[in-house]
Amino acid sequence: MTTPVSDLLRNLGIKMRNRGDVYARGLPLTAAQSRTIGYIDYIEEHEHRGVIQRELAEVSGTSAASVSSLIDGLEKAGYVERRSSADDARRKEIYVLPKAKGLTQGFDRLMEQTERELLAPLTTAERATLIELLTRLDTSFDPLLDSRAALRGTRDL
């Protein structure tokens, strides 16, 4: 059974993802490659760090082998590079190269336009309230905190 909130968040997420996928079709990349580059670039820009393959597997819900193959292809094409971590030379972090940055800038502009269209029906005050509420939910909810307990709880429904 779904809830109104999960339905709305899922529907909006699908619509935004579809808009991004339409953009990605015009790139020399698959949708999965585009999303991967976008994620790595976002983390690099906002958290000032590279991404490890295990993180990409967790975020995408795919296997480590699939992510490894995906990154190998992106690396061979000159879109990303693996670098040794400053903290642990055995750990490889993935960074976006300039060739891929141009692709993500176009995507960023598309997402900004999409957000303007999405929020157009709201007043300035409603937009501020929506952002404040979503930020509060985002910072207070960690679905991975104890996912086993959450799954156990669903059995009782």
Contacts in CASP RR format, 6 or more apart in sequence:
PFRMAT RR
TARGET T0000
AUTHOR 0000-0000-0000
METHOD contacts of the structure
MODEL  1
MTTPVSDLLRNLGIKMRNRGDVYARGLPLTAAQSRTIGYIDYIEEHEHRG
VIQRELAEVSGTSAASVSSLIDGLEKAGYVERRSSADDARRKEIYVLPKA
KGLTQGFDRLMEQTERELLAPLTTAERATLIELLTRLDTSFDPLLDSRAA
LRGTRDL
1 157 0 8 1.000
2 10 0 8 1.000
12 118 0 8 1.000
16 111 0 8 1.000
16 114 0 8 1.000
16 118 0 8 1.000
19 110 0 8 1.000
19 111 0 8 1.000
19 114 0 8 1.000
20 34 0 8 1.000
20 107 0 8 1.000
20 110 0 8 1.000
20 111 0 8 1.000
20 114 0 8 1.000
21 31 0 8 1.000
23 34 0 8 1.000
23 106 0 8 1.000
23 107 0 8 1.000
23 110 0 8 1.000
24 30 0 8 1.000
24 31 0 8 1.000
24 34 0 8 1.000
24 35 0 8 1.000
24 107 0 8 1.000
25 31 0 8 1.000
27 34 0 8 1.000
27 103 0 8 1.000
29 37 0 8 1.000
29 79 0 8 1.000
29 103 0 8 1.000
32 60 0 8 1.000
32 70 0 8 1.000
33 70 0 8 1.000
33 73 0 8 1.000
33 74 0 8 1.000
33 79 0 8 1.000
34 103 0 8 1.000
34 107 0 8 1.000
35 60 0 8 1.000
36 56 0 8 1.000
36 60 0 8 1.000
36 67 0 8 1.000
36 70 0 8 1.000
36 71 0 8 1.000
36 74 0 8 1.000
37 74 0 8 1.000
37 79 0 8 1.000
37 80 0 8 1.000
37 96 0 8 1.000
37 100 0 8 1.000
37 103 0 8 1.000
37 104 0 8 1.000
38 96 0 8 1.000
38 104 0 8 1.000
38 107 0 8 1.000
39 51 0 8 1.000
39 56 0 8 1.000
39 59 0 8 1.000
40 50 0 8 1.000
40 51 0 8 1.000
40 56 0 8 1.000
40 80 0 8 1.000
40 94 0 8 1.000
40 95 0 8 1.000
40 96 0 8 1.000
41 96 0 8 1.000
41 100 0 8 1.000
41 101 0 8 1.000
41 104 0 8 1.000
43 49 0 8 1.000
43 50 0 8 1.000
43 51 0 8 1.000
44 50 0 8 1.000
44 51 0 8 1.000
44 95 0 8 1.000
44 96 0 8 1.000
49 93 0 8 1.000
50 83 0 8 1.000
50 93 0 8 1.000
50 94 0 8 1.000
50 95 0 8 1.000
51 93 0 8 1.000
51 94 0 8 1.000
52 91 0 8 1.000
52 92 0 8 1.000
52 93 0 8 1.000
52 94 0 8 1.000
53 64 0 8 1.000
53 67 0 8 1.000
53 68 0 8 1.000
53 71 0 8 1.000
53 92 0 8 1.000
53 94 0 8 1.000
54 64 0 8 1.000
56 67 0 8 1.000
56 70 0 8 1.000
56 71 0 8 1.000
56 94 0 8 1.000
57 63 0 8 1.000
57 64 0 8 1.000
57 66 0 8 1.000
57 67 0 8 1.000
60 67 0 8 1.000
71 80 0 8 1.000
71 82 0 8 1.000
71 94 0 8 1.000
74 80 0 8 1.000
74 100 0 8 1.000
75 81 0 8 1.000
75 82 0 8 1.000
78 97 0 8 1.000
78 99 0 8 1.000
78 100 0 8 1.000
79 96 0 8 1.000
79 97 0 8 1.000
79 99 0 8 1.000
79 100 0 8 1.000
79 103 0 8 1.000
80 94 0 8 1.000
80 95 0 8 1.000
80 96 0 8 1.000
80 97 0 8 1.000
80 100 0 8 1.000
81 94 0 8 1.000
81 95 0 8 1.000
81 97 0 8 1.000
82 92 0 8 1.000
82 93 0 8 1.000
82 94 0 8 1.000
83 92 0 8 1.000
83 93 0 8 1.000
83 94 0 8 1.000
83 95 0 8 1.000
84 90 0 8 1.000
84 91 0 8 1.000
84 92 0 8 1.000
84 93 0 8 1.000
85 91 0 8 1.000
85 92 0 8 1.000
85 93 0 8 1.000
96 104 0 8 1.000
119 127 0 8 1.000
119 130 0 8 1.000
122 130 0 8 1.000
143 150 0 8 1.000
END
